């Protein structure tokens, strides 16, 4: 699937023309496996960050971070390392306390608050940890 998406996008190594039209492909993923197969220059991480307006008002805005040493990196551009990006998507060592499948109001509130996939109680059974359902 990734190869098909790559073939759809403009090849930046060739001049734009009928055989190489100007177009991009945007994919949203939380999969460490997918991120691991994407070249550094093609990765961006989107995050909500607090922005303070000149008049002092605070609000949430979208910020994109690129990987260092790519064509996207420039002075003032937020950067994130591949390791930090993968650690965000798939931190090691998280195990649910009791393995319960019961969803309480607290679980739902925590799920709404959490931004990391690994912290969501409703996704624990799908994570590939050594004692989870994907264990060998």
TINU-16231 format. One line per 10 residues: number of its first residue (from 1); for each residue y, z, x of N, C-alpha, C, CB. Coordinates in steps of 0.05 Angstrom, whole numbers, plus 32768, in hexadecimal, padded with zeros to 4 digits. Atoms other than C-alpha are relative to their C-alpha. Glycine has a CB too. Layout:
BEGIN
NUM	Y:Z:X:Y:Z:X:Y:Z:X:Y:Z:X | ...
END
This chain:
BEGIN
1	7FE8:8000:8010:8000:8000:8000:8019:8000:8011:8000:8018:7FED | 7FE9:7FFF:7FEF:8030:8011:8038:8005:7FE5:800E:7FFC:8016:8016 | 7FFC:801A:7FF4:8024:7FCE:8059:800D:7FEC:7FED:7FE5:7FF5:800A | 7FF4:8011:8015:8035:7FAA:8018:801D:8006:7FFD:7FF1:8004:7FE5 | 7FE4:7FF8:8003:8075:7FD2:8011:8010:7FF7:8019:8003:801E:7FFD | 7FF3:8009:7FE7:8087:7FC3:805A:8005:7FE2:7FFF:7FF0:8008:8019 | 7FFE:801D:8001:807B:7F79:804F:8016:7FF7:7FEC:7FE6:7FF3:7FF8 | 7FEB:8007:8014:80AB:7F79:8013:801C:8004:800C:7FFD:8012:7FE7 | 7FE5:7FF9:7FF5:80E5:7F97:803C:8008:7FEA:8014:7FFF:801B:800D | 7FF4:8012:7FED:8113:7F6E:8069:7FF5:8008:801C:801F:8001:8000
11	8008:7FFB:7FE4:80F9:7F67:80B1:8019:7FFF:8010:7FEB:7FEB:800A | 7FE7:7FFE:7FF2:8134:7F7F:80DA:7FFF:7FF2:801B:8007:801E:8004 | 8003:800F:7FE6:8119:7F5A:8118:8006:7FE2:7FFD:7FE4:8004:800B | 7FFA:801C:8005:8129:7F16:80F8:801A:7FFD:7FF1:7FE8:7FF3:7FF2 | 7FE8:8007:800E:8167:7EF4:80DE:7FFB:7FFF:7FE2:800B:7FE5:800A | 8001:8001:801D:8174:7EFC:8093:8000:7FE2:7FF7:8017:8010:7FF2 | 8002:801C:800A:8161:7EBB:806E:7FEC:7FFE:7FEA:7FF9:7FED:8017 | 8012:8004:8017:8135:7E9C:8039:7FE4:800D:8005:7FFC:7FE3:7FFB | 801A:7FF5:7FF9:80F6:7EB4:805E:8001:801E:8006:7FF4:7FF2:8017 | 7FFC:7FE4:7FFA:8114:7EF9:806B:8018:800A:7FF1:8003:8005:801F
21	7FE9:7FF9:8011:8141:7F0C:8030:8008:801D:8005:7FFA:7FFB:7FE3 | 7FF6:7FE5:7FFD:816C:7F4A:8033:7FF7:8012:7FE9:801F:8000:8002 | 8009:7FED:8015:8148:7F81:800D:7FF3:8018:800E:7FEB:7FF2:7FED | 800D:7FE7:7FF5:812E:7FC8:8017:7FEE:800B:7FEB:8016:8014:8008 | 8013:7FF2:8011:80F7:7FF2:7FFA:8004:801D:8004:7FE2:7FF7:8007 | 7FFC:7FE3:7FFF:8103:803B:7FE9:7FE8:800D:7FF3:801B:8008:7FF2 | 8018:7FF1:800A:80C7:8069:7FE1:8006:801D:8003:7FE6:7FF7:800F | 7FFE:7FE2:8000:80C9:80B3:7FD0:7FE4:800B:8003:800F:800B:7FE7 | 801A:7FF4:7FFC:808E:80DB:7FEA:8002:801D:800A:7FEF:7FF0:8013 | 8003:7FE6:7FF4:8079:8122:7FF9:7FE5:8002:800F:8001:8016:7FEA
31	801A:8001:7FF3:8039:810B:801B:8003:7FFF:801E:7FF1:7FE7:7FF6 | 8000:8001:7FE3:8032:811D:8065:7FF1:7FE8:800B:7FF4:801A:800B | 800F:8017:7FF8:7FFF:80E5:806A:8011:7FE6:8000:7FE7:7FFC:7FEF | 7FEF:8017:8002:8031:80B1:8053:8016:8001:8015:800D:7FFD:7FE4 | 7FEB:7FFC:7FEC:8069:80CD:807F:7FF5:7FFA:801C:800C:801C:7FFE | 800C:8004:7FE6:803A:80CB:80BA:7FFB:7FE3:8007:7FE6:800E:8002 | 8004:801C:7FFB:8031:8080:80B2:8019:7FEF:8000:7FED:7FF5:7FEB | 7FE6:800F:8001:807B:806D:80AC:800E:8002:801B:8011:800C:7FE9 | 7FF1:7FFF:7FE7:80A3:805A:80EA:8019:8012:7FFE:8008:7FE4:8009 | 7FEA:7FED:8000:80D9:808C:80FE:801A:7FF4:7FF4:8005:8009:801C
41	7FE7:800C:8009:8112:805B:80F0:8001:7FFB:7FE2:8005:7FE6:800F | 8001:8005:801D:80FB:8053:80A8:8001:801A:7FF0:7FE7:7FF1:7FF9 | 8000:7FE7:800F:80FB:809D:8096:801B:800C:7FFC:7FEE:8014:800F | 7FE9:7FF0:8007:8132:80C3:8074:7FF6:8018:7FEF:8016:7FF0:7FF1 | 8006:7FE9:8010:812E:8109:8057:8018:8006:7FEF:7FF7:8019:8011 | 7FEA:7FFA:8013:8158:8117:8019:7FFE:801E:7FF9:7FFE:7FEF:7FE7 | 7FFE:7FE3:8007:816F:815F:800E:801A:8005:7FF2:7FFE:8011:801A | 7FE8:7FF6:800D:81A0:8182:7FE1:800D:8014:8014:7FFB:800D:7FE5 | 7FF2:7FEE:7FEE:81D5:81A5:800B:801A:8009:7FF2:8006:7FF3:801B | 7FE7:7FF7:800C:8211:81CF:7FF8:8017:7FF2:800E:8002:801F:8003
51	7FE8:800D:7FF5:8252:81AA:8001:8018:8010:7FF6:8002:7FE2:7FF6 | 7FE8:7FF2:8007:8295:81CC:8002:8017:7FEC:7FFF:8006:8018:8014 | 7FEA:8013:8003:82CE:81A2:7FE7:8019:800B:800D:8006:7FFA:7FE2 | 7FE7:7FF7:7FF4:8314:81A5:8007:800E:8016:7FF0:8012:7FE9:8004 | 7FF3:7FEB:8010:832B:81D0:7FCD:7FEF:801A:7FFE:8006:7FF6:7FE4 | 8011:7FE8:8000:82F3:8203:7FDA:7FEA:8000:7FEC:8011:8017:7FFC | 8016:8001:8013:82C6:81EF:7FA1:7FE6:7FFA:800E:8005:7FEC:7FE9 | 801B:8005:7FF4:827B:81F0:7FB2:7FEF:7FF1:7FEC:7FF3:801B:8008 | 8013:800E:8011:8248:81C0:7F97:7FE9:7FF5:8011:800E:7FE9:7FF1 | 8018:800B:7FF3:8204:81A2:7FA8:8004:7FE2:8003:7FE6:8007:7FF0
61	7FFF:801D:7FFB:8203:815D:7FC7:7FE7:7FF7:800F:801A:7FF9:8010 | 8018:800C:7FF3:81CD:812F:7FE2:8007:7FFA:801D:7FF6:7FE7:7FF1 | 7FFD:8006:7FE4:81C6:812B:802D:7FE7:7FF3:800A:8006:801A:8010 | 8017:800E:7FF4:8199:80FB:8053:7FFF:8006:801E:8002:7FE1:7FFB | 8005:7FFB:7FE3:817C:810E:8097:7FEE:7FEA:800B:7FF5:801C:8005 | 8011:8014:7FF3:815F:80DA:80C6:7FF2:800D:8018:8011:7FE7:8009 | 800D:7FF7:7FE7:8132:80E1:8102:8011:7FF8:8018:7FE3:7FF5:8002 | 7FEF:8006:7FE9:8154:80E4:8146:7FF5:7FE7:800F:8000:8018:8013 | 8007:8017:7FEF:8154:80A9:8176:7FF7:7FE7:7FF0:7FEB:8007:8014 | 8005:8018:8010:8152:8075:813E:801B:7FF3:7FFB:7FF1:8007:7FE5
71	7FE7:800F:8005:8185:8041:8129:8011:800F:7FEB:7FFA:7FE4:7FF7 | 7FF1:7FF1:8015:8199:8070:80EF:8010:8017:800C:7FED:800B:7FEB | 7FF3:7FE9:7FF4:81AE:80A8:811E:801B:7FF8:800A:7FEF:800C:8017 | 7FE4:8005:7FF7:81F9:80AB:812A:800E:801B:8001:800F:7FEC:7FEE | 7FF2:7FE7:8000:822C:80E1:813A:8007:800A:7FE4:801A:7FFD:8011 | 7FFB:7FF4:801A:8233:8110:80FF:7FEA:7FFD:7FEB:8019:7FF4:7FF5 | 8017:8004:8012:81F3:80F7:80DE:7FEC:8017:8003:7FF2:7FE5:8006 | 8014:7FEA:8000:81C3:812F:80CB:7FE6:7FF5:8009:7FFD:800D:7FE4 | 801A:8009:7FF5:8181:812A:80F1:7FEB:8014:7FFA:8002:7FFA:801E | 8017:7FEF:8003:813C:8146:80E6:7FE9:7FF5:8011:7FF7:8003:7FE2
81	8016:800A:7FF0:8100:8142:8115:7FE8:7FF9:7FEF:7FF8:8014:8016 | 8018:8007:800F:80BF:8123:80FE:7FEF:8019:7FFC:7FEF:7FEA:800F | 8010:7FE7:8002:809D:8166:810C:800B:8012:7FEA:8001:800F:801B | 7FF4:7FEF:8015:80CF:818C:80E0:7FFB:7FF4:7FE4:801E:8003:8005 | 8005:800D:801A:80C6:8158:80A9:7FE3:8004:7FF7:8006:7FE2:8002 | 801C:7FFC:8007:807A:815D:80AB:7FFA:801D:7FFA:7FEE:7FF6:8016 | 8004:7FE3:8006:807D:81A9:80AE:800A:8007:7FE5:800E:8011:8016 | 7FF5:7FFB:801A:80A8:81A9:8070:7FEC:7FF6:7FEA:801B:7FF1:7FFC | 8013:800B:8013:8075:817D:804C:7FE5:800E:7FFF:7FFD:7FE3:8005 | 801B:7FF6:7FFD:8036:819F:8065:7FFF:8018:8012:7FEE:7FEA:8009
91	8001:7FE9:7FEE:8041:81E4:8083:7FE4:800B:8001:8013:8016:7FF7 | 801B:7FF6:7FFA:8002:8204:80A1:7FFF:801D:7FF7:7FF9:7FFC:801E | 8006:7FE4:8004:7FE4:8245:808A:8007:800C:7FE5:800D:800F:8014 | 7FF9:7FF4:801A:7FFB:824D:8042:7FE7:8002:7FEF:8016:7FEF:7FF1 | 8017:7FFC:8011:7FC5:826A:8015:8009:8010:7FE7:7FE9:800F:800E | 7FF9:7FF1:8018:7FCF:8280:7FCC:7FF3:801C:8001:7FF8:7FF1:7FE7 | 800A:7FE4:7FFF:7FC7:82CC:7FC4:7FE6:8004:7FF2:8016:8012:7FF5 | 8018:7FF9:800F:7F93:82CD:7F8E:7FF0:7FE7:7FF6:8007:8011:7FE8 | 800E:8018:8009:7F80:8284:7F7F:8000:7FFC:7FE2:7FE4:8001:800A | 8000:8001:801D:7F8F:828F:7F36:800D:7FE6:7FF6:8010:8017:7FF4
101	7FF5:8018:800D:7F9C:8252:7F09:8012:8007:7FE9:7FE9:7FEE:7FF7 | 7FEF:7FF8:8016:7FC3:827B:7ED6:801D:7FFC:8007:7FFB:801E:7FFA | 7FE4:8005:7FFB:800B:8266:7ECF:8011:8014:7FF0:8007:7FE2:7FF8 | 7FEF:7FED:800E:803A:829F:7EBF:801D:7FF5:8000:8000:801C:800E | 7FE4:8008:8000:8085:829A:7EB1:800B:8002:801C:8010:8012:7FED | 7FF7:7FFD:7FE4:808F:82B2:7EF9:7FF8:7FE7:8010:7FF5:801A:800C | 8009:8018:7FF2:8065:8278:7F13:8011:7FE8:7FFA:7FE2:7FFA:7FF8 | 7FEF:8017:8008:808E:8246:7EEB:801C:8002:800C:8002:7FFE:7FE2 | 7FE6:7FFB:7FF4:80CF:8265:7F04:7FFF:7FFA:801E:800A:801D:7FFB | 8003:8005:7FE3:80B6:8263:7F4C:7FFD:7FE2:8005:7FE8:800F:800C
111	8004:801D:7FFC:80A0:821A:7F44:801A:7FF1:7FFD:7FEC:7FF6:7FEC | 7FE6:800D:8003:80E5:8207:7F2B:8012:8005:8018:800E:8009:7FE6 | 7FEF:7FF9:7FE9:8106:822B:7F66:7FF8:7FF3:8019:8000:801E:8003 | 800B:800A:7FE7:80D9:8210:7F9C:8006:7FE3:8004:7FE2:8005:8001 | 7FFB:801C:7FF9:80EB:81D0:7FC0:7FE9:7FF5:8011:801A:7FFE:800F | 8016:8009:7FEF:80AC:81CD:7FEC:7FE7:7FFD:7FEF:7FFC:8013:8017 | 8018:8006:800F:806C:81AF:7FD1:7FEC:8017:8005:7FF4:7FE6:800A | 8014:7FEC:7FF9:8041:81E4:7FF5:8006:801B:7FF2:7FFF:8004:801E | 7FF9:7FE7:800D:8066:821D:7FD1:7FFC:7FFF:7FE2:801D:8007:8006 | 8003:8002:801D:8058:8204:7F8B:7FE4:8009:7FF8:8005:7FE3:7FF6
121	801B:7FF6:8008:801F:822C:7F6B:7FF0:7FEC:7FF0:8004:8019:7FEE | 800F:8013:8010:800E:81F3:7F3C:7FF3:7FE9:8011:8013:7FF4:7FEB | 800C:8015:7FEF:7FFC:81C6:7F78:7FED:800B:8015:8017:7FF1:800E | 8011:7FF4:7FEC:7FD3:81F7:7FA1:7FE4:7FF4:8001:7FFE:801D:7FFC | 801B:800A:8001:7F90:81DA:7F8B:7FFE:7FE4:800C:7FF5:7FFF:7FE4 | 8000:801B:7FF5:7FA5:8195:7FA5:8006:7FFF:801D:8014:7FF0:7FF1 | 7FF8:8000:7FE4:7FBA:81AA:7FEB:7FE7:8001:8011:8012:8018:8007 | 8018:8003:7FEF:7F89:8199:8024:7FFD:8017:8014:8000:7FE6:800E | 8004:7FEA:7FED:7F80:81DF:8042:7FE2:8005:8003:800F:8019:7FF6 | 801C:7FFC:7FF9:7F3F:81F7:8061:7FF0:800E:7FEA:7FFE:800F:8019
131	800F:7FF2:8015:7F2D:8223:8025:8007:7FF5:7FE5:8007:801E:8001 | 7FF9:800D:801A:7F47:81F4:7FEF:7FEB:7FED:7FF7:801B:7FF2:8002 | 8014:8012:800C:7F23:81C1:7FC4:7FF9:7FE8:8012:8009:7FF7:7FE5 | 8004:8017:7FEF:7F29:818C:7FFB:7FF1:8008:8019:801A:7FF3:8007 | 800E:7FF7:7FE7:7F04:81B6:802F:7FE4:7FF3:8001:7FFD:801F:7FFF | 801A:800D:7FFC:7EC5:8198:804D:7FEA:8015:7FFD:7FFE:7FF3:801C
END
